[in-house]
Amino acid sequence: MKTQEPFVDGIIAEPLHREPLDNELLDIDARVNGNSVTAKPIAPAVDDGDSYTAATGLTPATIAAQFQRVRANSIALCEPLELEDYGLQAMASTSPPKWHLAHTTWFFETFVLVPYIHNYQRWHPAFEHLFNSYYNGIGTPFSRPQRGLLSRPSVSEVMEYRRAIDERILTLLESSQTLGRNILETIELGLHHEQQHQELLLTDLKYSFHVNPLQPAYRASRRPAEVTQAEPEDPWVAFEGGVVEVGAEGQGFCFDNETPRHRQYLEPFCLAWRPVSNSDVLAFMADGGYQRPELWLADGWDLVQRERLTAPLYWQRSDNGWRHFTLAGQVPLVANQTACHLSYYEADAYARWAWARLPTEAEWEHAAKSQVVAGNFIDTGQCHPDVAVSSSPLAQLFGDVWEWTSSSYSPYPGYAPAAGAIGEYNGKFMCNQMVLRGGSCVSDRAHIRATYRNFFYPADRWQFSGLRLARSR
Ligand SMILES: [Fe+2]
């Protein structure tokens, strides 16, 4: 069966049909490699670890169900797109939707099929290079700023690639209920990786749409009617501090950068009951916030000067007041909605102006660890932050906007990245970036937890990033 180089000779490879054979592992080995002569029991090329059911309850069946759900979500997110939208890349930091769809597939092929399937041969030999993001241990990645130039493979060819790899992963998962722990953990990692890219796909698309004078909408907003915000009498929530534990406990999935769990000492502190709103930012602007160097870090002030910043990203003054670009197109700014698309520099300057500061990531996590992960995530369909309401002591801790912390992204004490190329996932970025917490209105709810550490450069503001004030008691 032809499974290689489907585009070189113009013949699309036949899809893999599942046929009931006596030995499913033989079947995988033969079909995945297109080798019907030397079929033999599947033998992982690397140690696939112990059977993986005792600690977490995860089985091949549960992973397969997650796999189908997450992979289908990526396709569903693209339903509103026109064909021309799939190749958009408006700046070097963003990627086209088509590239996200291919790269997430590349991840499963590179880190599951290649190492664990005997003599596996890639779907297309060029894809190893084209859709490698930053894994130097795999090979030299294709130039990131030029991803938008990849008009080929076409969208339909990338969709074919997705279907082929999906079928192979599911065949692998269906082949045995005793797959090793390493395979299942790597597939689970690939699913969380794909959820990260689902969020990036939307944030990148928003940026690309924004530079188009037509200001196209991704889809109509399902934003509910405006809500009256009831400010509590005391806008601060107090915490005692002391020696606290931060980091993942080892129950359920986490990225390696959330480990190891360790102790930290916190002085008593307060967090604001809600993130900063648009009206708060307007007050900062009205008080000359973008014109006062004393409020800004030196690098931030340089950026303000260089790029002539006077407002958050996507904001535009009109004759009828401020408007901003959203995934539903350009709309009037709603004053009490939570503010987003602020850089770390803007968040830090705002906090200084407000006679407060940003929380450390340990403070944020300590406050969040007893709270249920609930809020405005991608499943609400709003794709924009809501108005914070006083439903709990800390409103919008999860969802709506990623909250900048004052913590630089660095390894926890005792942190060790995984061996091999997959160890490049997080560890090598632990320099010059800042930690954000809590997820956003375009995050998948199942992807977010109190210990999750997101990270971006201080100048970045195309993510759904905002801030919550903190102060020492
Ligand atoms: Fe990636």
Residues whose N, C-alpha, C, O or C-beta is under 5 A from the ligand:
A	BS01	LIG	S133
